[in-house]
Amino acid sequence: MPRMFRPLEIWIGLRYTGAKRRNHFISFISLISMLGIALGVAALITVLSVMNGFEQELRSRILGMASHASISGYRQPLQDWRRAAGLAMRHPEVVGVAPYVQGEVMLTRGQKVSGALVRGILPDREPAVSTVGEHLQSGSLADLQAGEYRIILGSELAWSLGVRVGDSVTVITPQANFSPAGILPRLRRFRVTGIFEVGMYEYDRGVALVHMQDAARLFKLGDAVTGVRLRLADLFQAPRVARELARQVGNDLRVEDWTRQHANFFRAVQTEKRVMFVILTLIVAVAAFNIVSTLVMVVTDKRADIAILRTLGATPGVILRIFMIQGALIGILGTALGLAGGVALAMNVETIVPAIEQAFGVQFMPADVYYISDLPSEVHWPDVWQIGTVAFLLSFIATLYPAWRASRTQPAEALRYE
């Protein structure tokens, strides 16, 4: 047994905690403090788990259309994409590569006009770097055949243009044709063969897919491409892999990773998580510092007992540790209940929320308003241990002042009116 807490001190501290007190109000305050800590810890775990779930869901949707990393030329098309793809595949973290051609265009259908980002892909290679094929509402990537000038639109883009599968749209590029009649815009008619919905408005509203060779002809790139997209075994290693690939491919090529392309978005998510952690920790702190009032009343109630212990030879340090044990026990029990309840709630929130919606006939996140209509949850165990540690430390700190006051009790003063 460590010298900090001896068996006698632990035994007396536990006895004071479990004994039936004359003042039932003190027991009630102790119970409220314990439940307050438990509720605060459970709420903190649940909220952070839901935020982790949203972050994971958004990340998967964004990276379903974007890429973990990409290799492109500096201010010019990539002439030899096969060489760049071969260099990338030599890296052990790279599990998929696919070339692409990308450019901004205007899409027209009758009187309706919309700007969009046209991405030319190779249908057989695209599944290696993205999940867009899994989000097709109609059609398939295999429908994109070279020379057929077919196009797959995002669901919001198709709705804004008023087109369905089988309709035609006109693609107008910024490049112009020079003819005896003057400068004419470059345009090409495409037939809609599919519609996708990945659940991110940015992509559903502004991206269209065509075959890479059709896109290259549209933008006059010849055999060149815009770049090569990469998929990694571990997306969180993207910055390191991008730096290593940049050294391998040389200075004439540019390597970017998803953390740079979407840095502001994910930085905002992390900032929001930190703010929520601080706000909800304050709830735990309020509950933890209820222990102060509990122990102050206990010390007042036990003044005679403290005086007797002092006359029997107990030092101020012994008294201090007895009441620290009593307060710490309240914190430990509250934290343990909160951890158990919070983890159980966070792991079942995807089942509990639909049950509540069905029972009360409400919908917290309507599908016609939010792209993510359910509450995803992902428990990160480091977060759980951090929350438990913070809750216990706050509870322990709250015991110091009342325990110190108890240790300052003078036996003669305490027993004068007994």
C-alpha positions as CSV (number, residue, x, y, z in Angstrom):
1,M,0.0,0.0,0.0
2,P,1.4,3.4,-1.0
3,R,2.5,5.6,1.9
4,M,0.1,8.4,0.7
5,F,-3.0,6.5,1.9
6,R,-2.7,4.1,4.8
7,P,-5.3,1.3,5.5
8,L,-6.8,3.1,8.5
9,E,-7.4,6.3,6.5
10,I,-9.0,4.4,3.7
11,W,-11.2,2.4,6.1
12,I,-12.4,5.5,7.9
13,G,-13.0,7.5,4.6
14,L,-15.0,4.6,3.2
15,R,-17.0,4.2,6.4
16,Y,-17.9,7.9,6.4
17,T,-19.0,7.6,2.8
18,G,-21.2,4.6,3.4
19,A,-22.5,5.3,6.9
20,K,-26.0,6.5,7.4
21,R,-25.8,10.2,8.4
22,R,-28.0,12.0,10.8
23,N,-28.3,14.8,8.2
24,H,-30.0,13.1,5.1
25,F,-29.6,16.4,3.2
26,I,-25.8,15.7,3.0
27,S,-26.4,12.3,1.5
28,F,-28.8,13.8,-1.0
29,I,-26.2,16.4,-2.1
30,S,-23.6,13.6,-2.4
31,L,-25.9,11.7,-4.6
32,I,-26.7,14.7,-6.7
33,S,-22.9,15.4,-7.1
34,M,-22.3,11.9,-8.2
35,L,-25.1,11.9,-10.7
36,G,-24.1,15.3,-12.0
37,I,-20.6,14.0,-12.7
38,A,-22.0,10.9,-14.4
39,L,-24.4,12.9,-16.6
40,G,-21.7,15.3,-17.6
41,V,-19.2,12.6,-18.5
42,A,-21.9,10.6,-20.4
43,A,-23.0,13.8,-22.3
44,L,-19.4,14.6,-23.2
45,I,-18.6,11.1,-24.5
46,T,-21.9,11.0,-26.5
47,V,-21.5,14.4,-28.1
48,L,-17.9,13.9,-29.0
49,S,-18.7,10.4,-30.4
50,V,-21.5,11.9,-32.6
51,M,-19.1,14.6,-33.8
52,N,-16.5,12.0,-34.6
53,G,-19.2,10.1,-36.5
54,F,-20.1,13.2,-38.5
55,E,-16.5,14.0,-39.2
56,Q,-15.9,10.4,-40.5
57,E,-19.0,10.5,-42.6
58,L,-18.1,13.8,-44.2
59,R,-14.6,12.7,-44.7
60,S,-15.7,9.5,-46.5
61,R,-18.1,11.5,-48.7
62,I,-15.6,14.1,-49.6
63,L,-12.8,11.6,-50.3
64,G,-15.3,9.5,-52.2
65,M,-15.1,12.1,-54.9
66,A,-11.8,13.8,-54.2
67,S,-8.6,11.8,-53.7
68,H,-6.2,11.1,-50.9
69,A,-3.4,12.6,-53.0
70,S,-2.7,13.7,-56.6
71,I,0.2,14.3,-58.9
72,S,-0.1,17.1,-61.5
73,G,2.1,19.3,-63.7
74,Y,3.1,22.9,-62.8
75,R,0.7,25.2,-64.7
76,Q,0.6,22.7,-67.6
77,P,-0.9,19.3,-68.3
78,L,0.8,16.1,-67.3
79,Q,2.3,14.7,-70.5
80,D,3.4,11.2,-69.3
81,W,0.8,10.1,-66.7
82,R,1.8,6.4,-66.9
83,R,5.3,7.3,-65.7
84,A,3.9,9.3,-62.8
85,A,1.5,6.5,-62.0
86,G,4.3,3.9,-62.0
87,L,6.4,6.0,-59.7
88,A,3.4,6.4,-57.3
89,M,2.6,2.7,-57.3
90,R,6.1,1.9,-56.1
91,H,5.3,3.5,-52.8
92,P,4.1,0.9,-50.3
93,E,1.3,3.2,-49.0
94,V,-0.3,3.7,-52.5
95,V,-3.0,1.2,-53.3
96,G,-4.6,2.7,-56.4
97,V,-4.0,5.2,-59.1
98,A,-6.1,6.7,-61.9
99,P,-5.5,9.5,-64.4
100,Y,-8.1,12.3,-64.8
101,V,-8.8,15.4,-67.0
102,Q,-10.5,18.3,-65.3
103,G,-11.8,21.6,-66.4
104,E,-14.5,24.2,-65.8
105,V,-17.4,24.4,-68.3
106,M,-20.9,25.7,-68.7
107,L,-23.8,23.2,-69.2
108,T,-26.9,24.3,-71.0
109,R,-30.3,22.6,-71.6
110,G,-32.8,24.8,-73.3
111,Q,-32.9,28.1,-71.4
112,K,-31.2,26.7,-68.4
113,V,-27.5,27.3,-67.8
114,S,-25.2,26.1,-65.0
115,G,-21.5,26.1,-64.4
116,A,-19.9,22.8,-63.5
117,L,-16.6,21.0,-63.2
118,V,-16.2,18.3,-65.8
119,R,-13.9,15.4,-64.8
120,G,-12.7,13.0,-67.4
121,I,-12.1,9.5,-66.0
122,L,-11.2,6.0,-67.1
123,P,-14.2,3.9,-66.0
124,D,-12.1,0.8,-65.4
125,R,-9.6,2.7,-63.2
126,E,-11.9,5.1,-61.3
127,P,-13.1,2.6,-58.7
128,A,-9.5,2.2,-57.5
129,V,-9.4,5.9,-56.3
130,S,-13.0,6.9,-55.6
131,T,-16.4,5.5,-54.5
132,V,-18.6,7.5,-57.0
133,G,-19.6,4.3,-58.7
134,E,-21.3,3.2,-55.5
135,H,-23.4,6.3,-55.4
136,L,-25.0,6.1,-58.8
137,Q,-28.8,6.5,-58.8
138,S,-29.0,5.4,-62.4
139,G,-26.5,4.2,-65.0
140,S,-23.0,2.9,-64.5
141,L,-19.4,4.1,-65.0
142,A,-19.1,1.5,-67.8
143,D,-21.6,3.6,-69.8
144,L,-18.9,6.2,-70.4
145,Q,-17.3,5.0,-73.6
146,A,-14.6,6.9,-75.6
147,G,-16.0,8.8,-78.5
148,E,-19.6,8.4,-77.5
149,Y,-19.8,11.7,-75.6
150,R,-21.8,10.5,-72.7
151,I,-22.0,12.3,-69.3
152,I,-23.0,11.4,-65.7
153,L,-24.3,14.4,-63.7
154,G,-24.6,15.0,-60.0
155,S,-28.2,14.8,-58.8
156,E,-28.5,18.6,-57.9
157,L,-26.9,19.6,-61.2
158,A,-29.3,17.4,-63.1
159,W,-32.2,18.9,-61.2
160,S,-31.1,22.4,-61.8
161,L,-30.8,21.7,-65.6
162,G,-34.1,19.8,-65.6
163,V,-32.6,16.7,-67.3
164,R,-33.0,13.0,-66.8
165,V,-31.2,9.9,-68.2
166,G,-31.5,9.9,-71.9
167,D,-31.6,13.7,-72.3
168,S,-28.9,15.8,-73.9
169,V,-26.9,18.7,-72.5
170,T,-24.5,21.1,-74.3
171,V,-21.1,21.5,-72.8
172,I,-19.4,24.9,-73.5
173,T,-15.7,25.3,-72.7
174,P,-13.7,28.5,-72.1
175,Q,-11.5,27.7,-75.1
176,A,-12.6,29.2,-78.4
177,N,-12.5,28.1,-82.0
178,F,-11.1,30.6,-84.6
179,S,-13.0,30.6,-87.9
180,P,-13.6,32.9,-90.8
181,A,-16.8,33.9,-89.1
182,G,-14.8,35.0,-86.0
183,I,-14.2,33.6,-82.6
184,L,-16.8,30.9,-81.7
185,P,-17.2,29.2,-78.4
186,R,-16.2,25.5,-78.2
187,L,-19.1,23.3,-77.5
188,R,-20.2,19.7,-77.7
189,R,-23.4,17.9,-77.1
190,F,-23.4,15.1,-74.5
191,R,-26.1,12.5,-73.7
192,V,-26.9,12.0,-70.0
193,T,-26.4,8.3,-69.2
194,G,-26.3,8.4,-65.3
195,I,-26.9,10.4,-62.2
196,F,-25.0,10.2,-58.9
197,E,-25.5,11.5,-55.4
198,V,-22.7,11.3,-52.9
199,G,-24.4,13.4,-50.3
200,M,-22.1,16.5,-50.5
201,Y,-23.8,19.5,-52.2
202,E,-20.5,20.7,-53.5
203,Y,-20.1,17.6,-55.7
204,D,-23.8,16.8,-56.4
205,R,-24.3,20.4,-57.6
206,G,-21.1,21.1,-59.5
207,V,-19.5,17.9,-60.9
208,A,-20.1,16.0,-64.1
209,L,-18.2,12.9,-65.2
210,V,-17.2,12.0,-68.8
211,H,-14.8,9.6,-70.4
212,M,-11.2,10.8,-70.2
213,Q,-10.6,10.8,-73.9
214,D,-13.7,12.8,-74.6
215,A,-12.6,15.3,-72.0
216,A,-9.1,15.5,-73.5
217,R,-10.7,16.3,-76.9
218,L,-13.0,18.8,-75.4
219,F,-10.1,20.7,-73.7
220,K,-7.6,20.1,-76.5
221,L,-5.1,18.2,-74.4
222,G,-4.2,15.5,-76.9
223,D,-2.6,12.6,-75.0
224,A,-1.9,14.7,-71.9
225,V,-4.0,14.7,-68.7
226,T,-4.6,17.1,-65.8
227,G,-3.0,14.7,-63.3
228,V,-3.1,11.3,-61.5
229,R,-5.2,10.7,-58.5
230,L,-3.9,8.4,-55.7
231,R,-5.6,6.2,-53.1
232,L,-3.6,5.4,-49.9
233,A,-3.8,2.5,-47.5
234,D,-4.0,5.0,-44.6
235,L,-5.5,8.3,-45.5
236,F,-4.0,9.9,-42.4
237,Q,-0.5,9.2,-43.8
238,A,-1.3,11.4,-46.8
239,P,1.0,14.4,-45.8
240,R,4.0,12.1,-45.3
241,V,3.4,10.1,-48.5
242,A,2.9,13.4,-50.4
243,R,6.3,14.7,-49.2
244,E,8.1,11.4,-50.1
245,L,6.5,11.3,-53.5
246,A,7.4,14.9,-54.2
247,R,11.1,14.0,-53.7
248,Q,10.7,11.1,-56.1
249,V,8.9,12.7,-59.0
250,G,11.1,15.8,-59.1
251,N,10.5,19.5,-59.3
252,D,8.6,19.4,-62.6
253,L,5.5,17.8,-60.9
254,R,3.3,18.9,-58.1
255,V,2.1,16.5,-55.4
256,E,-0.9,17.5,-53.1
257,D,-2.8,15.6,-50.5
258,W,-6.4,15.9,-49.2
259,T,-5.4,17.7,-45.9
260,R,-4.2,20.7,-48.0
261,Q,-7.1,20.7,-50.4
262,H,-9.7,20.6,-47.6
263,A,-7.6,22.0,-44.8
264,N,-10.0,24.8,-43.8
265,F,-13.0,22.5,-43.6
266,F,-11.4,19.9,-41.4
267,R,-9.7,22.5,-39.3
268,A,-13.1,24.1,-38.6
269,V,-14.5,20.6,-37.5
270,Q,-11.5,20.1,-35.2
271,T,-12.0,23.6,-33.7
272,E,-15.7,22.9,-33.1
273,K,-14.8,19.7,-31.3
274,R,-12.4,21.5,-29.0
275,V,-15.0,24.1,-28.2
276,M,-17.6,21.5,-27.4
277,F,-15.1,19.7,-25.2
278,V,-14.5,22.8,-23.2
279,I,-18.2,23.7,-22.9
280,L,-19.2,20.2,-21.8
281,T,-16.2,19.9,-19.5
282,L,-17.6,23.0,-17.6
283,I,-20.8,20.9,-16.9
284,V,-18.6,18.2,-15.4
285,A,-16.7,20.9,-13.4
286,V,-19.9,22.3,-12.0
287,A,-21.0,18.9,-10.8
288,A,-17.5,18.1,-9.5
289,F,-17.4,21.2,-7.4
290,N,-20.6,20.3,-5.8
291,I,-18.4,18.0,-3.9
292,V,-17.0,21.1,-2.1
293,S,-20.3,21.9,-0.6
294,T,-20.9,18.2,0.3
295,L,-17.6,17.8,2.1
296,V,-17.9,21.2,3.8
297,M,-21.2,20.0,5.3
298,V,-19.7,16.6,6.2
299,V,-16.8,18.3,7.9
300,T,-19.2,20.5,9.9
301,D,-21.3,17.4,10.8
302,K,-18.2,15.4,11.8
303,R,-16.4,18.0,13.9
304,A,-16.8,15.9,17.1
305,D,-15.5,12.8,15.3
306,I,-12.5,14.7,13.9
307,A,-11.7,16.0,17.4
308,I,-11.8,12.5,18.9
309,L,-9.5,11.2,16.2
310,R,-7.1,14.0,16.9
311,T,-7.1,13.3,20.6
312,L,-6.4,9.6,19.8
313,G,-3.3,10.7,17.9
314,A,-4.4,11.3,14.4
315,T,-2.3,14.0,12.7
316,P,-3.7,16.8,10.5
317,G,-2.3,14.8,7.5
318,V,-4.4,11.8,8.5
319,I,-7.6,13.9,8.7
320,L,-6.8,15.5,5.4
321,R,-6.4,12.2,3.6
322,I,-9.6,10.7,5.2
323,F,-11.7,13.4,3.6
324,M,-9.8,13.4,0.4
325,I,-10.7,9.7,0.1
326,Q,-14.3,10.4,0.8
327,G,-14.5,13.1,-1.9
328,A,-12.4,11.1,-4.4
329,L,-14.8,8.1,-4.0
330,I,-17.7,10.3,-5.0
331,G,-15.7,11.4,-8.1
332,I,-14.6,7.9,-9.0
333,L,-18.2,6.5,-8.7
334,G,-19.6,9.3,-10.7
335,T,-16.9,9.1,-13.4
336,A,-17.3,5.3,-13.7
337,L,-21.1,5.6,-14.1
338,G,-20.6,8.3,-16.7
339,L,-18.0,6.3,-18.6
340,A,-20.2,3.2,-18.7
341,G,-23.4,5.2,-19.6
342,G,-21.7,7.4,-22.1
343,V,-20.0,4.5,-24.0
344,A,-23.2,2.5,-24.0
345,L,-25.2,5.5,-25.3
346,A,-22.6,6.4,-27.9
347,M,-22.5,2.9,-29.3
348,N,-26.3,2.6,-29.6
349,V,-27.2,6.2,-30.5
350,E,-27.9,5.1,-34.1
351,T,-30.6,2.7,-32.7
352,I,-31.9,4.9,-29.9
353,V,-32.5,8.0,-32.0
354,P,-34.7,6.3,-34.6
355,A,-36.6,4.6,-31.8
356,I,-37.3,8.0,-30.2
357,E,-38.3,9.5,-33.6
358,Q,-40.7,6.6,-34.2
359,A,-42.2,6.8,-30.7
360,F,-42.9,10.6,-30.8
361,G,-43.5,11.0,-34.5
362,V,-40.7,13.5,-35.1
363,Q,-37.6,13.6,-37.3
364,F,-34.6,15.4,-35.9
365,M,-32.8,15.6,-39.2
366,P,-35.2,15.4,-42.2
367,A,-33.7,13.9,-45.3
368,D,-35.0,16.7,-47.5
369,V,-33.1,19.2,-45.5
370,Y,-29.9,17.4,-44.4
371,Y,-27.8,15.2,-46.6
372,I,-26.9,13.2,-43.4
373,S,-30.3,12.3,-42.1
374,D,-29.2,10.0,-39.3
375,L,-26.8,10.5,-36.3
376,P,-23.6,8.6,-37.0
377,S,-21.5,7.8,-33.9
378,E,-17.9,6.7,-33.6
379,V,-16.3,6.1,-30.1
380,H,-12.7,7.0,-29.9
381,W,-11.2,5.4,-26.8
382,P,-8.5,8.0,-26.3
383,D,-11.3,10.5,-26.0
384,V,-13.0,8.3,-23.4
385,W,-9.9,8.0,-21.3
386,Q,-9.2,11.7,-21.5
387,I,-12.7,12.6,-20.4
388,G,-12.5,10.1,-17.5
389,T,-9.1,11.5,-16.4
390,V,-10.3,15.1,-16.6
391,A,-13.5,14.3,-14.6
392,F,-11.6,12.5,-11.9
393,L,-9.0,15.3,-11.6
394,L,-11.7,17.9,-11.2
395,S,-13.3,15.8,-8.5
396,F,-10.0,15.3,-6.7
397,I,-9.2,19.0,-6.8
398,A,-12.7,19.8,-5.4
399,T,-11.8,17.7,-2.3
400,L,-8.7,19.6,-1.3
401,Y,-10.2,22.7,0.3
402,P,-12.8,20.8,2.5
403,A,-10.2,18.2,3.5
404,W,-7.7,21.0,4.4
405,R,-10.4,22.7,6.6
406,A,-11.1,19.4,8.3
407,S,-7.4,19.0,9.0
408,R,-7.3,22.4,10.7
409,T,-10.0,21.5,13.2
410,Q,-8.8,22.1,16.8
411,P,-10.0,19.3,19.2
412,A,-10.6,21.7,22.1
413,E,-12.8,24.1,20.1
414,A,-14.7,21.2,18.5
415,L,-15.5,19.5,21.8
416,R,-16.2,22.6,23.9
417,Y,-20.0,22.4,23.4
418,E,-20.3,18.7,23.0
